[in-house]
Amino acid sequence: MTAQAPDRVVLDGEDYAIAGVSGEGLFDPADHDLQPRVISTGCWRGYLCQYAVVDGGLIVDTLYLGFGSAWRGTEVVVGSELFGAPVEAAPTDRIGHLQVVRPELPVPFTGELLLGRGFVHSTYVHMGFQPAWRFETVLALTADRKSTRLNSSHI
């Protein structure tokens, strides 16, 4: 089985793969009446999120979906809207068939995310998601219930 494509986080203009999660509150399609469909063997769950850190909080910046995904029982298609943002064809360099750009959904995440950059391809393993130790650079992004602001640190 192919390794699964990770969700991503854009932090200070840099793109990171989510390589570990200890917490709750990341985007869940079921919370939004969204029924994603498989994108490929590299994305069985049918969706990918690109998060961004904005004003100290986490938002869904881009949502990628497989063809046949539905929202409230209606198929999501190019030209429709989802979460107040247009649905477009995803670029061929991204995994996903459809993309929703800048829905700016706030994400009530609390806990810690391990973010990886510079994947070491010689360590690639089929199946599942690649762990943090397979990246050249790893950051910990943390949010607690008291602060609701995200803090990052190198690991």
C-alpha positions in Angstrom: 0.0 0.0 0.0 1.2 3.5 -0.8 2.1 5.9 2.0 -0.7 8.4 2.8 -0.4 12.0 1.8 -0.1 14.2 5.0 -2.0 17.3 5.8 0.2 20.4 5.6 0.7 23.6 7.6 2.1 26.9 6.3 4.0 28.6 9.0 6.0 31.8 8.4 5.8 31.3 4.7 7.2 27.7 4.9 5.3 24.5 4.0 5.4 21.6 6.5 3.9 18.2 6.6 2.0 17.2 9.7 4.2 14.3 11.0 2.5 13.8 14.4 -0.6 14.9 16.3 -1.2 14.8 20.0 -4.4 16.7 20.7 -7.8 17.4 19.3 -9.8 19.8 17.1 -8.2 19.5 13.6 -10.6 19.6 10.7 -13.0 16.7 10.6 -15.4 16.4 7.6 -18.1 14.8 9.7 -18.3 18.0 11.8 -19.3 19.9 8.6 -21.7 17.4 7.0 -19.0 16.6 4.4 -18.7 13.1 2.9 -15.3 12.9 1.2 -14.5 10.2 -1.4 -11.2 8.5 -2.0 -8.7 10.5 -4.0 -6.2 7.8 -4.7 -4.3 5.0 -3.0 -2.2 7.8 -1.4 -5.3 9.4 0.2 -7.9 6.9 1.3 -9.7 9.3 3.5 -10.7 11.5 0.5 -9.5 14.9 1.7 -6.4 16.8 2.6 -6.1 20.0 4.5 -3.6 22.8 4.1 -3.7 24.7 7.3 -2.2 28.2 7.9 -1.2 30.0 11.1 -2.9 33.4 11.0 -2.9 35.8 13.9 -1.7 33.1 16.2 -4.5 30.7 15.3 -4.9 27.8 12.9 -7.3 28.0 9.9 -8.1 25.7 7.0 -6.4 27.6 4.1 -7.1 25.1 1.3 -9.2 21.9 1.3 -8.6 19.2 -1.3 -11.3 16.6 -2.0 -11.8 13.6 -4.2 -14.4 13.6 -7.1 -17.8 12.4 -5.8 -17.4 14.1 -2.4 -20.7 15.4 -1.1 -21.8 18.2 1.2 -25.2 17.9 2.9 -26.0 15.2 0.4 -25.2 17.3 -2.7 -22.1 16.5 -4.8 -19.3 19.0 -4.6 -18.4 20.1 -8.2 -16.2 22.7 -9.8 -18.0 26.0 -9.9 -20.0 25.4 -6.7 -19.2 26.9 -3.3 -18.2 25.2 -0.1 -17.9 27.1 3.2 -18.3 30.4 1.3 -15.4 29.7 -1.0 -15.3 28.6 -4.6 -14.6 25.0 -5.6 -12.0 24.7 -8.3 -10.1 22.0 -10.1 -7.0 21.1 -8.1 -3.6 21.8 -9.8 -2.0 18.6 -11.1 1.0 19.1 -8.8 -1.3 18.5 -5.8 -3.0 15.4 -4.6 -6.8 15.8 -4.9 -9.3 16.4 -7.7 -11.1 19.5 -6.3 -9.8 22.3 -4.1 -11.6 24.8 -1.9 -9.3 27.8 -1.6 -9.4 30.1 1.4 -12.5 28.9 3.2 -10.7 30.3 6.2 -12.4 27.9 8.6 -11.1 28.4 12.1 -9.6 25.3 13.7 -10.1 24.9 17.4 -7.0 22.7 17.8 -5.5 22.2 21.3 -2.4 20.1 21.8 0.8 19.6 19.8 1.5 19.1 16.1 4.9 17.9 14.9 5.7 19.5 11.6 8.3 18.1 9.2 10.2 19.7 6.4 12.8 18.2 4.1 11.6 14.6 3.8 14.5 12.2 3.6 13.4 10.0 0.7 15.8 7.2 1.5 13.7 6.5 4.6 10.4 6.2 2.7 8.1 3.4 3.9 4.9 2.3 2.3 1.7 2.4 4.3 0.5 5.0 6.7 1.9 8.5 7.3 5.6 9.2 7.5 6.8 9.9 11.1 8.7 13.0 12.2 12.1 11.4 12.4 12.0 11.0 8.6 12.3 14.8 8.1 15.4 17.0 8.2 13.6 19.8 10.1 11.0 19.2 12.8 9.0 21.8 14.7 6.5 21.4 17.5 3.5 23.6 17.2 1.5 23.8 20.4 -1.8 25.4 21.5 -3.4 25.1 24.9 -7.0 25.8 26.0 -6.0 28.8 28.0 -4.1 30.7 25.3 -5.7 29.7 22.0 -2.4 31.0 20.4 0.0 28.7 18.7 3.7 28.6 19.6 6.4 26.9 17.6 9.8 25.5 18.6 12.5 23.5 16.8 13.0 20.0 17.9 
